[in-house]
Amino acid sequence: MLEKINELLKPLIFNPSEVKIYRILLEKGEMTVSEIAAELKLSTRIVRIRLQKLLKEGLIRRRIVERGWIGYAYTAEKPEKVVGIIKNRLRGYHLFY
């Protein structure tokens, strides 16, 4: 049973840099990878990796921007939506048979 719970919660556990990225996007609004990396003093490679997980989990969204170059700008989903995503995911799991 404990193994099943750990397996279900694993995708919902975020490392400190993922939490920092979500928070900075929530506070500052739309940002690029380079802007996030500079603000948090992280490498752009690490930021891209963390953003992919946050995107996959539905906690952030991105859009294509053109600023002399074409790239993505990221924004955080509202906390209420994030809580709903997590609740729905947990509701969908059947821990007991």
Secondary structure, DSSP 8 states (H G I E B T S, - for coil): -HHHHHHHHGGG---HHHHHHHHHHHHH-SB-HHHHHHHHT--HHHHHHHHHHHHHHTSEEEEEEESSSEEEEEEE--HHHHHHHHHHHHHT-----
